[in-house]
């Protein structure tokens, strides 16, 4: 495999991992959180705490962190003899993907940590307060992550399409 083939393979990996992440946030936005919104406070808190623990696994990290790593590698490879048009779309994908990481690290993870630290409160009022402090902000910012990661996916997908249409420089 030459440099051009490596460039295509890395870009393809970036598309796949970014698509997996966008799909995850989209799934939360259109099914998981609306479904949990219909549950009682105790179920909501308990299920979200379990989800927040379960999601910390290698498969999730592969797409969540791997997408930005592959996008960055694709940009580096594109800089070394690729197309400037393709590089622009890769750079846009990187910016959107970096925004997803920043939102996750500064908003959603701290909310998850506060939910975990609250434990399982006793009493309806305490459960309602814990849920209220978590649900609205988490859902809003997850929607932003879903849109931002979808934009990243669209940009990196377009970069792959342009790359396939551009004759290799090497």
Secondary structure, 3 states (H helix, E strand, C coil): CCHHHHHHHHHHHHHHHHHHHHHHHHHHHHHHHHHHHCCCHHHHHHHHHHHHHHCCCHHHHHHHHHHHHHHHHHHHHHHCCCCHHHHHHHHHHHHHHHHHHHHHHHHHHHHHHHHHHCCCCCCHHHHHHHHHHHHHHHHHHHHHHHHHHHHHHHHHHHHHHHHHHCCCCC
